[in-house]
């Protein structure tokens, strides 16, 4: 049952120089390493140039919530390939990936197809918002063995990461839903370092020493957590060069241009998305996504802020 589910072990690294690179700086180093080992870049290969997207499938987005997960899912759907956010027709993506990891099965087995309105079964090519705060709690990029299970079963697939400014992200997610932060900290995920195991003492100490009497007030802890998450994925990508890795920054003015370079998908497919119901009400709109610069004006400033994507 959900209530009796034991939290899974997780790990994030202590700071290294990799953590503090911009996405552009890291991608330059990553691409140079691939070239050094004579590993071709998909977006430079003829076999992908005629495809709708110039990346190997599946494409697995590792962004945390409030880090452009819906924006990216819509981006690939705009390109004309099957892209799912949070759930498929078989249920939550996080549950599927967790159960498969525990059974040593491919991460998307049993949740890798969709049935179209015309009755056609199509493979799912892209997934974003793949985590679950629970219970049970599971994030492939945080919990031990999650990234390894992706690399084992999809050694030539693609992992993606869209980063936000860590301070903006932390303020967004802690102000978005206090219950989620409680689940992340000590109720479900135990991302407060309270589990036993290697590396937990560091995170427990960081959590206790962070200012704030409750989990959602400890903004500086979650900034550290977010940056460590990016570092872990980067270090994993450098060690698993058969995978394709793509990283861009949400606040970078060149993000759409960089995405088009890596994916072959036109820049106009990048939209600004706000999945939260507060934002929908505050702007009196029925659409979660709008082209940059065309977001509807705010009509009710008293509605709780729900920024982020």
Residue pairs with C-beta under 8 A, 6 or more apart in sequence:
2 134
2 135
2 136
3 135
5 134
5 135
5 136
7 137
7 188
7 189
7 190
7 195
8 98
8 136
8 137
8 138
8 143
8 144
9 143
9 144
9 195
9 197
10 139
10 142
10 143
10 144
10 189
10 190
10 191
10 195
11 142
11 144
11 197
11 198
11 199
11 232
12 142
12 199
12 203
12 225
12 228
12 229
12 231
12 232
13 19
13 228
13 231
13 232
13 235
14 199
14 202
14 228
15 227
15 228
15 231
16 231
16 235
18 26
18 231
18 234
18 235
18 238
19 227
19 228
19 230
19 231
19 234
21 29
21 234
22 249
23 163
23 247
23 248
23 249
23 252
24 249
24 252
24 258
26 234
26 247
27 246
27 247
30 234
30 237
30 238
30 245
30 247
31 41
33 238
33 241
34 40
34 41
34 241
35 41
37 241
39 241
39 242
41 244
42 48
42 54
42 55
42 56
42 158
42 244
43 54
43 55
43 261
43 262
43 263
43 264
45 54
48 54
48 55
48 56
48 264
49 264
51 264
52 79
52 80
52 81
52 264
52 265
53 59
53 76
53 79
53 81
53 125
53 263
53 264
53 265
54 262
54 263
54 264
55 158
55 244
55 246
55 262
55 263
55 264
56 156
56 157
56 158
56 244
57 123
57 125
57 126
57 157
57 158
58 108
58 112
58 124
58 125
58 126
58 127
58 154
58 157
58 158
59 76
59 125
59 126
59 127
59 157
59 158
59 159
59 160
60 107
60 126
60 127
60 130
60 140
60 150
60 154
60 157
60 158
60 159
60 160
61 69
61 72
61 73
61 126
61 127
61 128
61 129
61 130
61 159
61 160
61 161
61 162
62 130
62 140
62 141
62 159
62 160
62 161
62 233
63 69
63 72
63 128
63 129
63 160
63 161
63 162
63 163
64 131
64 139
64 169
64 173
64 226
64 229
65 129
65 131
65 173
65 180
66 164
66 169
66 172
66 173
66 176
66 308
66 309
67 162
67 163
67 164
67 169
67 250
67 308
67 309
68 162
68 164
68 250
68 273
68 309
69 85
69 86
69 128
69 129
69 162
69 309
70 85
70 128
70 129
70 273
70 274
70 275
70 288
70 289
70 309
71 162
71 250
71 270
71 271
71 272
71 273
71 289
71 309
72 126
72 128
72 160
72 162
73 83
73 84
73 85
73 126
73 127
73 128
73 129
74 83
74 85
74 269
74 271
74 273
74 289
75 83
75 259
75 265
75 269
75 270
75 271
76 83
76 125
76 126
76 263
76 265
77 83
77 126
78 265
78 266
78 269
78 271
79 263
79 264
79 265
79 266
79 269
81 125
81 126
82 114
82 122
82 123
82 124
82 125
82 126
83 124
83 125
83 126
83 127
83 128
84 93
84 114
84 124
84 126
84 127
84 128
85 127
85 128
85 129
86 92
86 93
86 128
86 129
87 93
88 96
88 111
88 112
88 114
88 124
88 127
89 114
89 115
90 96
90 110
90 111
91 111
92 132
93 111
93 127
93 129
93 130
94 130
94 131
94 132
94 138
94 139
95 132
95 136
95 138
96 107
96 108
96 109
96 110
96 111
97 107
97 108
97 111
97 130
97 138
97 140
97 146
97 149
98 132
98 136
98 138
98 143
100 106
100 107
100 108
100 109
100 110
100 149
101 107
101 140
101 143
101 145
101 146
101 149
104 149
105 153
106 112
106 149
106 153
106 154
107 140
107 149
107 150
107 153
107 154
108 124
108 127
111 124
112 123
112 124
113 121
113 122
113 123
113 124
114 121
114 122
114 124
115 121
116 122
130 139
130 140
131 138
131 139
131 140
131 142
132 138
132 139
133 180
133 183
133 184
133 188
133 189
134 183
134 188
134 189
135 183
135 187
135 188
136 188
137 183
137 184
137 188
137 189
137 190
138 146
139 146
139 189
140 146
140 147
140 149
140 150
141 147
141 229
141 232
141 233
142 191
142 229
142 232
147 159
147 232
147 233
147 236
150 157
150 159
150 243
151 236
151 240
151 242
151 243
154 243
155 240
155 242
155 243
156 242
156 243
156 244
157 243
157 244
158 243
158 244
158 245
158 246
159 233
159 237
159 243
159 244
159 245
159 246
160 245
160 246
160 247
161 230
161 233
161 245
161 246
161 247
162 247
162 248
162 249
162 250
162 255
163 230
163 247
163 248
163 249
163 250
164 172
164 249
164 250
164 251
164 308
165 250
165 251
166 223
166 226
166 227
167 219
167 223
168 251
168 308
169 222
169 223
169 226
169 308
170 219
170 220
170 222
170 223
170 226
171 219
172 307
172 308
173 180
173 181
173 222
173 308
174 181
174 216
174 217
174 218
174 219
174 222
175 216
175 305
176 276
176 306
176 308
178 214
178 216
181 215
181 216
181 222
182 214
182 215
182 216
183 189
184 191
184 215
185 191
185 192
185 207
185 215
185 218
186 192
186 194
186 215
191 203
191 225
192 203
192 204
192 207
192 215
193 200
193 201
193 202
193 203
193 204
193 205
193 206
193 207
194 200
194 204
203 225
206 221
206 224
207 218
207 221
210 218
210 219
210 220
210 221
211 217
211 218
211 220
212 218
212 219
212 221
233 245
233 247
234 247
237 243
237 245
246 262
246 263
248 255
248 258
248 259
248 262
249 255
250 309
252 258
255 270
256 267
256 270
256 292
257 267
259 265
259 267
259 270
260 266
260 267
268 291
270 292
271 289
271 290
271 291
271 292
272 289
272 290
272 291
272 292
272 295
272 309
273 288
273 289
273 309
274 280
274 288
274 289
274 306
274 307
274 308
274 309
275 288
275 309
276 306
276 308
277 306
278 303
278 304
278 305
278 306
279 288
279 306
279 307
280 286
280 288
281 300
281 303
282 298
282 299
282 300
282 301
282 303
282 305
282 306
283 295
283 296
283 297
283 298
283 299
284 296
284 299
284 300
285 296
290 296
